[in-house]
């Protein structure tokens, strides 16, 4: 199986507060493309309808990655220490499996602005050579690791409540803080990092 897809690297940040349409965008963008190898870090427990396997056992999720095709949602622990260990192993397993769509919900619960777990850093920096297509989501972008931002190919931003988050996204999207503050529920700014093009729109329920 050919897994080197470096010319089609895809690392997408999806950012927005509750009610911004972040989850709707992810489900429409990522989960209606018939990905036959889909792995989701389902912290919010909301992707069960889009997968074949739902589990809170990391070993079960990793074992399922050995199949040629899989659509898996792993529901991590709410305990911080356990979740941190799970996330590192989860990301390492994704890189090892290769050639898959990887969706990470609520990055702020597993990274920090100055810290990226080794497995996650591996996924975002070298995962493209293994065919990983990554979507990382968060309500609090100011708390997300800088290594992720440096590897993003697209950035999707809905409305945000906190000034620190608004400033981070204004910088990332090359817009003003007022542009971010002016976003209403379901409105977004979407940036193609490579072409430096921003598109404004509204998430639509299909």
C-alpha positions in Angstrom: 0.0 0.0 0.0 1.4 3.4 -0.9 1.3 5.7 2.1 3.6 8.6 1.1 1.2 11.3 0.2 3.4 14.3 1.0 2.3 16.2 -2.0 -1.3 16.2 -0.7 -0.6 17.1 2.9 -3.7 18.1 4.8 -3.7 19.5 8.3 -6.9 21.5 9.1 -7.6 23.5 12.2 -11.3 23.9 13.0 -11.8 26.5 15.7 -14.9 27.9 17.4 -16.8 28.3 20.6 -19.9 26.2 21.5 -22.6 27.1 19.0 -20.2 28.3 16.3 -21.0 25.4 14.0 -17.6 23.8 14.4 -18.9 20.3 14.8 -21.3 20.7 11.9 -18.5 21.8 9.7 -16.3 18.8 10.7 -19.1 16.3 10.1 -20.0 17.8 6.7 -16.4 18.2 5.6 -14.7 15.1 6.9 -17.4 12.5 7.5 -19.3 12.7 4.2 -16.3 12.0 2.0 -16.6 8.2 2.4 -13.3 7.9 4.1 -12.7 4.1 4.4 -10.0 4.6 7.0 -11.3 7.0 9.7 -10.0 7.4 13.2 -11.7 9.9 15.6 -10.5 11.1 19.1 -14.1 11.6 20.3 -13.7 13.5 23.6 -17.2 15.0 23.3 -18.9 11.6 22.6 -20.7 12.9 19.5 -19.5 10.8 16.5 -21.1 7.5 17.2 -23.5 7.8 14.2 -20.6 8.2 11.8 -18.5 5.2 12.7 -18.7 1.4 12.8 -16.8 1.0 16.1 -17.2 3.1 19.3 -14.9 2.2 22.2 -13.4 3.6 25.4 -10.7 0.9 25.3 -7.6 2.1 23.6 -6.4 -1.4 22.9 -9.6 -2.2 21.0 -9.2 0.9 18.9 -5.5 0.2 18.1 -6.3 -3.4 17.2 -9.0 -2.3 14.8 -6.5 -0.3 12.9 -5.0 -3.5 11.5 -8.0 -3.9 9.2 -7.9 -2.6 5.7 -10.9 -0.5 6.3 -12.2 1.0 9.5 -14.3 3.8 10.9 -13.5 4.1 14.6 -14.4 6.6 17.4 -12.3 6.3 20.5 -13.7 7.9 23.7 -10.8 8.9 25.9 -10.8 9.2 29.7 -11.9 12.4 31.5 -9.0 11.9 33.9 -6.2 14.3 32.8 -3.3 11.9 33.5 -4.9 8.9 31.9 -6.1 10.9 28.9 -2.6 12.3 28.3 -1.1 8.8 28.1 -3.9 7.7 25.9 -3.5 10.6 23.5 0.2 10.0 22.9 -0.3 6.3 22.2 -3.4 7.0 20.0 -1.4 9.4 17.8 1.5 7.1 17.5 -0.8 4.3 16.5 -2.4 6.5 13.8 1.0 7.3 12.4 2.0 3.7 12.4 -1.2 2.6 10.6 -0.9 5.4 8.0 -3.2 6.4 5.2 -6.2 7.5 7.2 -8.3 10.5 8.2 -7.5 11.5 11.7 -10.0 13.8 13.6 -9.0 15.1 17.0 -11.7 16.9 19.0 -10.9 19.4 21.8 -7.1 19.8 21.3 -6.9 22.1 24.3 -7.5 19.1 26.6 -4.4 17.3 25.3 -2.0 20.0 24.3 -0.8 23.4 25.5 0.5 26.4 23.8 4.1 25.4 24.7 3.7 21.7 24.6 2.9 19.1 22.0 2.9 15.4 23.1 5.4 13.4 21.1 2.9 11.3 19.3 0.9 14.4 18.2 4.0 16.2 17.1 4.8 13.2 15.0 1.4 13.1 13.5 1.3 16.8 12.5 4.9 17.1 11.3 5.7 13.8 9.6 2.2 12.2 9.3 1.9 13.5 5.8 4.6 11.1 4.7 2.4 8.3 6.0 -0.8 9.6 4.3 -2.5 11.2 7.4 -5.2 13.7 6.7 -5.7 15.6 10.0 -8.5 17.7 11.4 -7.8 19.2 14.8 -10.6 21.0 16.6 -10.7 23.3 19.7 -12.8 25.8 21.4 -9.7 27.4 22.9 -7.0 28.0 20.3 -4.8 30.0 22.7 -4.2 26.7 24.5 -3.3 24.7 21.4 0.3 23.8 20.7 2.3 26.0 18.3 3.7 23.0 16.4 0.1 22.3 15.2 -0.4 25.8 13.9 3.0 25.8 12.0 1.9 22.7 10.1 -1.7 23.7 9.2 -2.7 23.8 5.6 -6.2 25.2 6.2 -7.7 27.1 9.2 -11.5 27.3 9.8 -12.6 29.8 12.5 -16.0 30.5 13.8 -16.9 32.9 16.6 -15.0 33.0 19.8 -15.7 34.3 23.3 -12.3 35.0 24.8 -10.0 37.9 23.8 -6.9 35.7 24.0 -8.4 33.2 21.5 -9.6 36.0 19.2 -6.1 37.4 19.1 -4.6 34.1 18.2 -7.0 33.5 15.4 -6.6 37.1 14.1 -2.9 36.5 13.8 -3.3 33.0 12.2 -5.8 34.3 9.6 -4.0 37.6 9.0 -7.2 39.6 9.8 -8.0 42.1 12.6 -9.2 41.1 16.0 -12.4 43.1 15.1 -12.9 40.7 12.2 -13.0 37.8 14.6 -15.1 39.6 17.2 -17.6 40.4 14.5 -18.3 36.7 13.6 -21.8 35.6 14.5 -23.0 32.0 15.3 -22.4 29.8 12.3 -20.4 32.5 10.4 -16.7 31.6 9.7 -13.5 32.7 8.1 -11.7 29.9 6.3 -8.0 30.3 5.2 -6.0 28.4 2.7 -2.6 28.8 4.3 -0.8 27.9 1.0 -2.6 30.4 -1.2 -3.1 32.9 1.6 -6.7 33.2 0.6 -9.5 33.8 3.1 -13.1 33.0 2.4 -16.0 34.1 4.6 -19.2 32.1 4.8 -21.9 30.5 7.0 -22.1 26.9 8.1 -25.3 25.4 6.6 -27.1 22.4 8.0 -27.7 19.8 5.3 
